[in-house]
Amino acid sequence: HKINPADWDMFILPEYTPYEQRMLSWFVNFERNRLLKICDGDFELWEPVAREIKVVNQEYELRGIIDRLDCIDDKMIIVEYKTTKSIYKPSMMKEFGFYKLLLKDHPLLQGRKIDGGCVINPRVRQVEFMNTSYESTILKALNKFKEAKESGVFNPTCSGAKYPICKM
């Protein structure tokens, strides 16, 4: 069930702090305007395929939660929300690369390919569209991680779940 973007303001609730309301208001207006441009006013071309998608790869002991997966005019886009002080593009390209690998052959794609990623940061009012890292780069990072873990040399400076993204 799609909710018309004209009605999205209903999600900015009075119990949110003024700061949260400003961030949400910016986000709602940004997304509404973006979709108006992309879809030329025809919101039927936009399909939010899924939200909070849990993806797992047993072989690499890798898992993640994708914030949103959109389909716009038959192109699949991974959407991530961040509230950090900035968007670090190389890190996000890796994150999108991992997600693209995890989504490979996923039934949600229905044979479509991931076209790229979009990071939306309402805190700093920044949006970045980008490609994903190459699959070969991601596989190399995963193999390096797996070898380090198996040899007992695994000494992460960040959490084990994020190690392939932040250190490889």
C-alpha positions as CSV (number, residue, x, y, z in Angstrom):
1,H,0.0,0.0,0.0
2,K,1.5,3.3,-1.2
3,I,0.9,6.5,0.6
4,N,0.7,9.5,-1.6
5,P,3.8,11.7,-1.1
6,A,1.5,14.7,-0.7
7,D,0.4,13.1,2.6
8,W,3.8,12.3,4.0
9,D,3.7,15.2,6.4
10,M,1.5,13.1,8.6
11,F,4.6,11.2,9.7
12,I,6.0,14.3,11.4
13,L,4.4,13.8,14.8
14,P,4.0,16.4,17.5
15,E,5.7,14.2,20.1
16,Y,9.0,14.5,18.2
17,T,11.5,17.1,19.4
18,P,11.7,20.3,17.3
19,Y,15.1,19.1,16.1
20,E,13.6,15.8,14.9
21,Q,10.7,17.6,13.3
22,R,13.0,19.8,11.3
23,M,15.1,16.8,10.1
24,L,11.9,14.9,9.1
25,S,10.4,17.9,7.4
26,W,13.6,18.4,5.4
27,F,13.6,14.7,4.5
28,V,9.9,14.6,3.5
29,N,10.3,17.7,1.3
30,F,13.5,16.4,-0.2
31,E,12.1,13.0,-1.1
32,R,8.8,14.5,-2.4
33,N,10.7,16.9,-4.7
34,R,13.1,14.2,-5.8
35,L,10.4,11.9,-6.8
36,L,8.5,14.7,-8.6
37,K,11.6,15.3,-10.7
38,I,12.4,11.6,-11.3
39,C,8.9,10.5,-12.0
40,D,7.7,13.6,-13.7
41,G,4.8,13.8,-11.3
42,D,3.8,10.1,-11.9
43,F,4.4,8.5,-8.6
44,E,3.3,5.1,-10.0
45,L,6.8,4.9,-11.6
46,W,8.3,4.8,-8.1
47,E,8.0,1.7,-6.0
48,P,9.5,1.3,-2.5
49,V,10.3,-2.4,-2.8
50,A,11.2,-3.0,0.8
51,R,12.3,-1.4,4.0
52,E,14.6,-2.7,6.8
53,I,15.7,-5.7,4.6
54,K,17.8,-8.2,6.6
55,V,20.3,-9.9,4.3
56,V,22.7,-12.7,5.3
57,N,25.6,-14.5,3.6
58,Q,26.6,-17.6,5.5
59,E,29.7,-18.3,3.4
60,Y,31.3,-14.9,4.4
61,E,29.5,-14.7,7.8
62,L,28.2,-11.4,6.7
63,R,24.9,-9.8,7.4
64,G,23.3,-6.4,7.2
65,I,20.1,-4.4,7.3
66,I,19.4,-2.3,4.2
67,D,17.3,0.7,5.1
68,R,15.3,0.8,1.9
69,L,15.3,-0.6,-1.6
70,D,13.6,1.5,-4.3
71,C,12.7,0.7,-7.9
72,I,12.4,3.8,-10.1
73,D,11.6,3.1,-13.7
74,D,12.9,-0.5,-13.4
75,K,16.2,0.6,-11.8
76,M,17.0,-0.7,-8.3
77,I,18.5,1.7,-5.8
78,I,19.8,0.9,-2.3
79,V,18.9,3.8,0.0
80,E,20.6,4.3,3.3
81,Y,19.8,6.9,6.0
82,K,22.6,8.4,8.0
83,T,22.7,11.0,10.7
84,T,26.5,11.4,11.0
85,K,28.3,14.8,10.7
86,S,29.2,14.0,7.1
87,I,28.9,11.4,4.3
88,Y,32.2,9.6,3.7
89,K,31.8,8.4,0.1
90,P,34.4,5.7,-0.1
91,S,33.0,4.0,3.0
92,M,29.4,4.2,1.6
93,M,30.5,2.8,-1.8
94,K,31.9,-0.2,0.1
95,E,28.7,-0.5,2.1
96,F,26.6,-0.4,-1.0
97,G,29.0,-3.0,-2.6
98,F,28.5,-5.4,0.3
99,Y,24.7,-4.9,0.1
100,K,24.7,-5.5,-3.6
101,L,26.6,-8.7,-3.1
102,L,24.2,-9.8,-0.3
103,L,21.2,-9.0,-2.6
104,K,22.6,-11.0,-5.5
105,D,19.9,-13.4,-6.7
106,H,17.5,-12.1,-3.9
107,P,13.9,-12.6,-4.8
108,L,13.1,-8.9,-4.1
109,L,15.1,-8.0,-7.2
110,Q,12.9,-10.0,-9.5
111,G,15.8,-10.3,-12.0
112,R,16.6,-6.6,-11.9
113,K,20.1,-5.3,-11.1
114,I,21.2,-2.8,-8.5
115,D,21.9,0.5,-10.2
116,G,23.6,2.2,-7.3
117,G,23.1,3.7,-3.9
118,C,21.7,6.8,-2.3
119,V,22.7,8.2,1.1
120,I,20.3,10.6,2.7
121,N,21.5,12.5,5.8
122,P,18.8,14.9,7.1
123,R,21.1,16.0,9.9
124,V,23.4,17.8,7.5
125,R,20.8,18.1,4.7
126,Q,23.0,16.2,2.4
127,V,22.2,13.5,-0.3
128,E,24.7,11.6,-2.3
129,F,24.0,9.3,-5.2
130,M,26.9,6.9,-6.0
131,N,27.9,3.7,-7.6
132,T,28.8,0.7,-5.5
133,S,32.3,-0.6,-5.1
134,Y,33.2,-3.3,-7.7
135,E,32.3,-6.9,-6.7
136,S,35.9,-7.9,-7.1
137,T,36.9,-5.2,-4.5
138,I,34.3,-6.5,-2.1
139,L,35.2,-10.2,-2.6
140,K,38.9,-9.3,-2.0
141,A,38.0,-7.5,1.3
142,L,35.8,-10.4,2.4
143,N,38.6,-13.0,1.6
144,K,41.1,-10.9,3.5
145,F,38.8,-10.7,6.5
146,K,38.1,-14.4,6.4
147,E,41.8,-15.3,6.2
148,A,42.6,-13.0,9.1
149,K,39.8,-14.5,11.2
150,E,40.8,-18.1,10.4
151,S,44.5,-17.4,11.1
152,G,43.7,-15.8,14.5
153,V,45.3,-12.5,13.4
154,F,41.9,-10.8,13.5
155,N,42.4,-7.7,15.6
156,P,39.7,-5.2,14.6
157,T,39.7,-1.6,15.6
158,C,36.0,-1.5,15.1
159,S,33.2,-4.1,15.6
160,G,33.5,-7.5,13.9
161,A,30.3,-6.8,12.0
162,K,31.7,-3.6,10.4
163,Y,35.3,-4.7,10.1
164,P,35.1,-5.5,6.3
165,I,33.7,-2.0,5.6
166,C,35.8,0.1,7.9
167,K,39.2,-1.6,7.6
168,M,39.5,-3.3,4.3
